Amino acid sequence: MDNRQRQQDEILALEAIFGAHAVEKSGNPDEHTFILHAPIDTMEAQLDLRFHLPDSYPSDTPPVFEWVCAHDMSARLRESSPGFIYPVRQLVLSDSMYDMASTELHRVWDEEMCRDVAVYSWVVWLGEYLSERWPQPLDPIPLPKDSVANVASSSTITNDTQSATSSTQSTKPDSAPNIFTGPPLEMKKSVFVAHVAQVRSADDVRAVRDTLLQDKKIAQATHNILAYRITLDNGSVSQDNDDDGETAAGKRLGHLLHVLNAQNLVVVVTRWYGGTHLGPDRFKLINNAARLALDQSGLLGKS
């Protein structure tokens, strides 16, 4: 197989992994360049990288990359989550970081087994490398509601959460599955509470979410992150998740259900923001709250 065919195969692989919209090809067929819009989910960021593929790539020379820019995707959530301010981070590539990235790209290509997937392998490395050096995503800052800031003390939030849970369960429609609510987890006045229910269909999932949102305290929480896994009659698995404005949190919650081999379960983690940025710790608390509720509900392992 000649180099050009191998290059086309690699571009098709990138489109399959990141999506066709993520690969922006040059309009000139004689220019073997493309821009890759690569997400870094854990950083809530997107990298825009231009690659030039020499005629001798991948057999004899590595690809060449050019840094275009990086986007702070968390700051773009303001349109989908009104009522919050998302601080913008400065995501830049210093000269020393650029040199390191160039050296690593050559090293990845130089490993024989990686030559046909050098770009993808290097982009994965670059995401991990930048995650250790860039500022972590910042928590949203709630705007005042009715001239009163939407920040409550942890004791108030916790008490309201407990009363909200009992209120939600008492007003649960007859058709909605029973909902188990786990204990609250707290850090720096932010409170996380997970709700778990058995479900058999997407309608059940909607019924659980609608039941929870009947409670004003839950409906006005900063985030209600959802994930579910349903085993269908043919043995396949139907699964989905919803970040509710907390980018990548739903995917992480869904991954937890997958790792635990959860069947016919939905988990909703409610978070009340307490006024202090938690950084990546908030993802741990979301999953820990979910795991605690799953364990205490006794539903894990049931089908």
Secondary structure, 3 states (H helix, E strand, C coil): CCHHHHHHHHHHHHHHHHCHHHEEECCCCCCCEEEEEEEEHHHCEEEEEEEECCCCCCCCCCCEEEEEEEEEHHHHHHCCCCCEECCCCCCCCCHHHHHHHHHHHHHHHHCHHHHHHHHHHHHHHHHHHHHCCCCCCCCCEECCECCECCCCCHHHHHHHHHHHHHHHHHCCCCCCCCEEECCCEEECCEEEEEEEEECCCHHHHHHHHHHHHCCHHHHCCCEEEEEEEEECCCCCEEEEEECCCCCCHHHHHHHHHHHCCCCCEEEEEEEECCCCCCCCHHHHHHHHHHHHHHHHHCCCCCC
